Amino acid sequence: MAATGITIASCSPGGGLGLNNSTGPGAAGGSRGALSFDPARTLISYFSVPLTDQSANNREDVENSMHVVDGNVLGNTEYVAQLIQERTGAQLFRIETAQSLPVSMDTLTDEAEVEQEENARPGVKAPISDLAAYDTIFIGYPIWWYDLPMVLYTFLEQHDFTGKNIVLFSTHGGSRLSGTVETITAALSGAAVNQNAFTISRDDMHDAPGEVDSWLGSLN
Ligand SMILES: Cc1cc2nc3c(=O)[nH]c(=O)nc-3n(C[C@H](O)[C@H](O)[C@H](O)COP(=O)(O)O)c2cc1C
């Protein structure tokens, strides 16, 4: 099928991807606009946990863990995923845990710490069912305890991303990418993991539309 939106100039593993360092919002390196996406063959997968469904009157840390668009409460990473979706026309895929997560920030933080200490692999509700349909997979996640949420490890291990182009985006509370690009690159040795990953602080979400524009334009 012909690309109906933006087209791919270079998308084969090792074929010009992954040359830039991951330096965060607006990280621009190399020529601009060299990489574009066939929306029919691109999937935007993401994990995101808005810690409330209330759009106002929340504790500061809860407030910072969600973004309100037109009265709808989104997780920060979910918001970035939607911005990428609007700009690429690709499909969204939400990574969800099989077990529901605690709604309390404090409980979630404690449980996430234990999961990390135990190197746990929390179950994923549903895998990507039609992985073969996609050449390019965006993977989005929040930083948890200076690392990936453990369910991301489950997600990475349960799919065969060999030959896929992987593009990473993340949101954080101060730790930026925190080594996660290196972690994912090592985990997905058969894939072409673009090293120009996007990251944005939960305190800067109002800048996300412009930052996502610059980043997508900087991908090559
Ligand atoms: C369990 C947990 C652990 C976290 N650990 C970190 C951390 O180590 N470093 C950091 O910068 N932010 C940390 N954060 C903040 C999140 O990365 C940040 O709020 C992010 O934007 C949440 O994205 P989401 O709304 O898409 O889930 C943590 C948040 C939670 C819930």
The ligand as a Gaussian input file, in Angstrom:
#p B3LYP/6-31G(d) Opt

LIG

0 1
 C        6.392000       4.229000      40.256000
 C        7.010000       5.489000      39.718000
 C        8.382000       5.649000      39.752000
 C        8.966000       6.775000      39.198000
 N       10.322000       6.884000      39.184000
 C       10.889000       7.948000      38.552000
 C       12.310000       8.048000      38.446000
 O       13.073000       7.211000      38.916000
 N       12.820000       9.113000      37.790000
 C       12.028000      10.077000      37.245000
 O       12.550000      10.989000      36.627000
 N       10.676000      10.013000      37.343000
 C       10.095000       8.974000      37.974000
 N        8.737000       8.887000      38.047000
 C        7.911000       9.965000      37.446000
 C        7.383000       9.566000      36.073000
 O        8.435000       9.152000      35.227000
 C        6.660000      10.745000      35.420000
 O        5.670000      11.253000      36.272000
 C        6.065000      10.343000      34.087000
 O        5.756000      11.508000      33.343000
 C        4.804000       9.515000      34.249000
 O        4.315000       9.189000      32.980000
 P        2.831000       8.655000      32.764000
 O        1.891000       9.739000      33.231000
 O        2.734000       8.447000      31.285000
 O        2.691000       7.396000      33.514000
 C        8.133000       7.796000      38.638000
 C        6.753000       7.644000      38.658000
 C        6.179000       6.503000      39.196000
 C        4.675000       6.352000      39.194000

